[in-house]
């Protein structure tokens, strides 16, 4: 597993297109992991906060 780093660097620096493809691939992975993390955090917050079922509307709306 330790030999993967230099091999990866060799492939990434072989030509500019490879470097761009690797950068976009990393961007897509980080974006999807970030979106999943945000959704998970939102679900946890929703789970831990009490629901407001049965709450009366404000006086202005009545």
N, C-alpha and C positions, 0 to 999 in steps of 0.2 A: 504494500500500500504506500510505502514511503517513496517508491520509484515513480509514482503517478505524477507528482508535481513537476519534476523536470521534463517528463514526457509531454505533459499538457502544455507547458511553456514552449516547448519546441514546436508543437503543432500550432499553437496560437500565434507565434511570431513568424511562421513560415511565409505567409503573405498577408496583406492588409485585409482582405475579405474574410479570412479566418478569424482575425481579431475582432472585426465588426460583428460577425455571426456569434462569436462567443460572448461579446458584450451584450448583444440583444437577447441572447438566450438567458444570460444571468439576470438581465432586467426583467424579463418575463417571469422567471422563477421568483425573484424577490417581490414583484408586484402581486403575484398570486398568493404567495405566503403572507404578505401584508394584508391582502383583502380577506383571506381566511382568518387571520389573527383579529382583524377588526370585527368580523362577523361573530367570532367566538367571544370576544370581549363584550360585544353588544348583547349576546345571548346570556352571558353570565350576569351582566348588569340587570337585564330584564328579569332574570330568575331571582335575583337577590332583592330587588326593589318591590315594595308592596303594590298591588294593583289598586286602582282607584274606582272600582266598580261601585255604583250606587252613589257617587258623589253628585251633589246638586250643582246645577249650572250657576254661574255668577248672577247677581241681582240684575245687572243690566240686560242680560239675555232673557229674563223672564217676561 
